[in-house]
Amino acid sequence: KKKSMTVESSLFTEDSKYDGDASIKRTGTWMTASAHIVTAVIGSGVLSLAWAVAQLGWIAGSAVVMLFSIITYFTSCLLCDSYRYPDPVNGIRNRTYIEAVKNILGGYQHKLCGLSQYTNLVGCTIGYTLTASISIVAIKKSNCFHKYGHEADCNTANYPYTAIFGSFQLFLSQIPDFHELSWLSIVAAVMSFGYASIGIGLSIAKIAEGGHHLETGLTGVVVGVDVTGSNKIWNTFQALGNIAFAYAFSMVILEIQDTLKSSPPENKAMKKASLVGILVTTFFYALCGLVGYAAFGNKAPGNFLTGFGFYEPFWLVDIGNLFIIIHLAGAYQVFAQPVFSLVENWGIKKWPQSKLMIKEYNIRIPLVGIWRMNIFRLIWRTIYVMITTLMAIIFPFFNSVVGLLGAITFFPLTVYFPTEMYLTRAKVPKYSSIWIGIKLLSVFCLIVTLVATVASVQGIIAELMIYKPF
């Protein structure tokens, strides 16, 4: 036994290109993980936070932004310690969220986790495809408004631009695995800062305009003036859900952690990355939400770059939307790569001798380098991108559906599984103060999920009543 352990350890020395689990040596750091997190968390939805704060008002809006940043960081730290089990530093790696749930909680729970996680991932890739096309159209509209005036009819169909974005993803999706996406996430994270900063800057400029005075309030939009009583309730639920789900990145956290090198310990590096990612996210969320509310008041648009809260300077609005498009190109891959890996790993286990599954061909691409092409990977990923693009074209209100998917999956992925795995790993006594506190947190987040789900269903029904394909 000692001899076999010595042989195994000699295979995976510091100079080896493999880690101890026979995987290609991981090279990620807390900085690359932070970039992945920022890319996954800060989406174009950051620019809709002014609307969310307008529904809640200064007090509740500020409190909810801070509350969910704290909850997300807490549950993320619990999840980071689940990457290795039973010991969080030296235990066996759980390379995916599903593996962690299966190995720690056992039973059927990993199936529920898988259903929640991959439904959310697929939904996000469809939503990102649609959102990117909206930003492309916004650039065209911005130039049209600048040329012909703000009252001009500049309506443009989304679906040709949805197809263009999908075509670009066909190429990016052939990047073999998550380990090779650090550069893309760093670029996407920079774009996040770029368009969030543009939105904040334009909001400040609007506040500084002479004679600027818009109605704001401690409790947000006013019943009977801005909205009806029922709309106030639905909008409050939607805003609460939007802010809560805007922080969610738990569905990819262990996949990101699996890119980290083992020294320093992955859980410590990932906790640091989570803290940095959430601090950066909260800073931009607070600025976009609160400064945007001050700029637009109770009439804040759903998205003040694509919804034309600003018309001028048109070139800066164009740059902001371009940054959104580039960011979503990277975010699509952060969410799609775990889906790609799931199907490809299943195929390799099912047909381990098949050349279609395992054989790679090195193809030299000028100015790019060597592309490791695999036939199955090429076919499967192409089909996936085509289907998600088609879904975004057929259902242009799919963001509402993604909101529903986010509402349904927020509780199990961000709160339930991380807390339950912690209680199991740490062997926390039932009905102890820690156990009760964690259970109360779960109940609170479950209530948020339920009310946001109801609000999302109501929004989808309203959109379906006026929906016309193409």
Disulfide bonds with the S-S distance in Angstrom:
Cys144-Cys154 1.94
